[in-house]
């Protein structure tokens, strides 16, 4: 926790510096890189606020700040008619879903890239992002099933679990969702622990993911929306405090000067 608290201090200093660097006249590459880094630091602050301070509302607010800044970047790219960032940049969207800020999550999903960009992302990353986009908006069976099938076609263990969770959400099957999700947590945990032991793993970028599985929390929030969630069931990397309702109002603060 001491290391996470120290990283939060670093991120707290980095956030205003990065915000000052964002200029509407900057190039696409500079803006994507800067706003991506800004979102990362908001997530470091969010996770530290949750785990060090035990403050879920501060956690949710900082997740929303990251998502709103990413929404503004996507809006700016559309206005400029620039190529959109690859859909693998999922964390801001997942943060909005975890906070239960559905209107913000829908906007980010609807503004995001839909095409697979082979030079910038793996096919599995793209398939995963497109599945989440469809689950969030419009959330209909016709929109979700083709993306589930695309994920299943990859024949990867982790992606099969996500596909099973999505099918369970559509079917309203709480038992099937819980079973698929429990296995997904195990697979995620194995990957996280393996990455934690690598000296090449970037400290700051990995820090928010070490104890919190944002994608898992987003899936649990989707299951709540579908009236499938069992709050009493404990899942590693998805602490109960992070699953409480967001009661604070996000007023659109701490945002860069991009787009409406």
Secondary structure, 3 states (H helix, E strand, C coil): CHHHHHHHHHHHHHHHHHHHHCCCCCCHHHHHHHHHHHHHHHHHHHHHHHHCCCCHHHHHHHHHHHHHHHHHHHHHHHHHCCCCCCCCCCHHHHHHHHCCCHHHHHHHHHHCCCCCCCCCCCHHHHHHHHHHHHHHCCCCHHHHHHHHHHHHCCCCHHHHHHHHHHHHHHHCCHHHHHHHHHHHHHHHHHHHHHHHCCCCCCHHHHHHHHHCCHHHHHHHHHHHHCCCCCCCCCECCECHHHHCCCCCCCCCCCCCCCCC
